[in-house]
C-alpha cells in the first residue's frame, strides 16, 4: 500500500460586506446628481480578502501508525496454524515502519510445512484504503466476502503445483477505516506431496486475520 500523509483541514474566511449609505449634500459648486431610481450601490470587498465559501473539514484518519505485527497473533493461534514456529516470528524490513509492517512465521512439522504472513498498511484516508482494497480484490478472482470482519473483507484460496508438489495458499484482505490487513497462509505435505484442504487453509487465514484486525487498536490516532 502506498504511504499516506495526514489530511489537511481547510478554514475559509468570510469577507465583511460594507454597506454604504448615500446622502445628498449641498455643495458650493452646486448639487450633486442623485442616484437613479432603483440603482444599488456596488459592494466591494477590501483588498486582499476573499469571499470564498467555507469548505468542509476533512476528518482525521482513524489509524496513524501500523501496530507491531508479530505480537498481533496469539501464541495459541500460531501453534494451531504453524506448529513448531517460534511465537516471536520474524518482522520483514520496511522502508517506513509507521505505515507498513509485516511479520512472518514458518515451520516444518514432520512432513507438514506451514507459512503465515500478517501485514498492516496504513492509508491517509478511508477512501484511499478502499480504492487499494478494491484494486487488490479485483486482481484475485474466485474468492468471496468474509462477513463481520472489519468494514469489508475478502478471502480467496488457490492451488499451485511445482515438480508434482502441491501448495495451497489462502489470502484474506481486510479494510478497517484507513487501514488494510493482509494475511497469507499456505501449506504443503512433503510426504504425500498433496496440499491441505481448501477449508483448512481458508479458515486458518481468516482466524489469523481476526486476531490482526483486533490488534489495529494499537495504531489509533
N, C-alpha and C positions, 0 to 999 in steps of 0.2 A: 504494500500500500504506500501510496505517496505520502511523504512527510507533510505535515499540516500546521501552519501558524495559526495563532488565535484570531478570531474575528474582530472587526473594528466597529466601535459604537459611534454613530454619527449624530451630531446635535445641530439642528437647524436654528438659525436666528431669524426672528421676525423683525422686519423694519418698521419703525413707527411711522405713521402717516400724519403729515402735518396738514391741518385744516386751516386754510387761510380765509379770513373774513375781510371782505372789501367794504369800505365806507367812502362816501363821496366827500371830498374836502374842496372848499372854495379857495383856489389859489389866486394870487395877484395877477398871474398871467391869463386867468380865465378858467372856467370849469372844465374838468376832465370828462371825456366822453364816458357815459355809463355803460356797463357791460350789456350786451344784447340779451333780450329776454330769453330765459331758458338756458343761457350759457353757464357752464360749470367751470369753476377754476381748476386748472390742471393740478394733479397731485404728483409730487416728485419725491423720490427717496433721497436722503442725504448721501453725499458722495462716499463711496467705499462700503456701502451697506448692501445687503441682498434681500430680496423679497421671496426667497426660495421657500417652498413648502417643507415643513419638518418631515424627515424620513424616519421610518420605523427603526428602532434599535434592534440589532441582531443579538439573539440570545447567546450567552456564553456556552461553550461546549460542556457536555456532562463529564467527559473524561479528558484529562490534560496530560496524563502520564501512563505509559504502559506498565502494568504491575509486573513484579518478578514472576517469570513463567514457571520456574522449576518447583516452587512451593505450591503452585496452583492446583496440582493433582495430589490428593491424599495418598499416603503410603499404601493403605489398604487397596485403593483403586488401582494403583500401579502394580501391586502384587498380582491382582487378578487379571490385568491386561498384559503385563510384560513380566512374567515370572522370572525371577533371578536378576532383574535390573536393580541397580542402586537407586534408592528413592531420590537422592540428591540430583540425579540427572546431569545433563551437560548443556549449559547455555551456549547457543551459537553466537559468535561475534556479530555485532550490528553496528552500522555507521551512525546510528542515533538511537540509543537505548531508551530515550524518553518517548519515542514514537513507535518503535518496533522492537519486540523481544521474542525470542524463540527458545524453547527447551526441548531436548531430545533424550529419549530413553530407548535402549535396545538390548536384547539379550537372547542367547541361545539356551533353551532349557530342554535338555535331552536332544531330540531332533527338531523340536519346535522353535522357530525363530519368530520374534515379535519386535515391532518397531513402532514407536509413538512420538509424534511431534505435536507441540502445542505452541501456537503463535498468537501474539497480541499486536494489533496495529491500530494506532490512534489517528483519526482524521480530524481536520479542523472544523468540520460541521457534520450534522446528520445527513445532509444532502450529499456531501462528498462520499461519505461512507456507504450510503445507499447506492450511489452510482457505481462504486467499486464492487459492491456486493453483487449487484445485478449483472455486471460485466463478467464476473467470475462464474456465476451460476450459468450464464449463457454458454460459457466455454466447457461446462461439464454437464452434458445432457444425460438423460436416463435415470436421474435421481428423483427425489421428491421432498416435499416440505416436512419439517420437523415441528409439530405444534408445541406451543408452550415454552419455547426456548428463545430468549432474547426478544427483540422486536420482530425478527424474522429469521428463519433458519432453514438450511437445505442440506441433505445428505445424499451421497452417491457412492456406489461401490463398483469397482472394476476388477477384472481378472487379466493377468498377463502371464505368458509362458515363455521361458527362455531356456534353451537346452533341456527341454522336457520338464523343467522345474516350474511349477505354478506358484504365483504370488497373488494374493488378493489384497486390495487396498481400498480403504474407506476414507472419504473426506467429508468433514462436516464444516460448513460455513455458517457463521452466526453474525448477525448485525445487532448490536445493542447501542442505541443512540449513535454517537460518532465513533464507535469502536467496532473493529472486526475481530472475531475469534476464529482461527483456522486450526482444525485438528486433522491430522493424518495418522491413520492406524493401519498397519499392514502385517501380514503373517504368511509363513511358509512352513511346510513339513518336509524336512530333508530326508526322511526315511521313506515315506510313501511318494514324495515328490508332488503331492497334491496340496492345494491351498485350503485354509479353514473355510467353513461355510460362510456364505454371504451374510446371514443373520448374525453370526457371531462377531464378524468384523464391524458390521453396521451398528449393532448395539454397543459394542465396545467404544467406538468412536463417539457415539452420542453420549455415553456415560462420562467420558473424559471431557467432552465439550460442556456438559452441565457444570462440572467442577470448575472449569476455566472461566465460564461466564460468572459464576459466583465470586470468583477472585477479582473480577474487574473493579469491585468497590474500592480497592486499594489505590486505584488511579483516578478517583473522582477529584474534580476541581474544587 
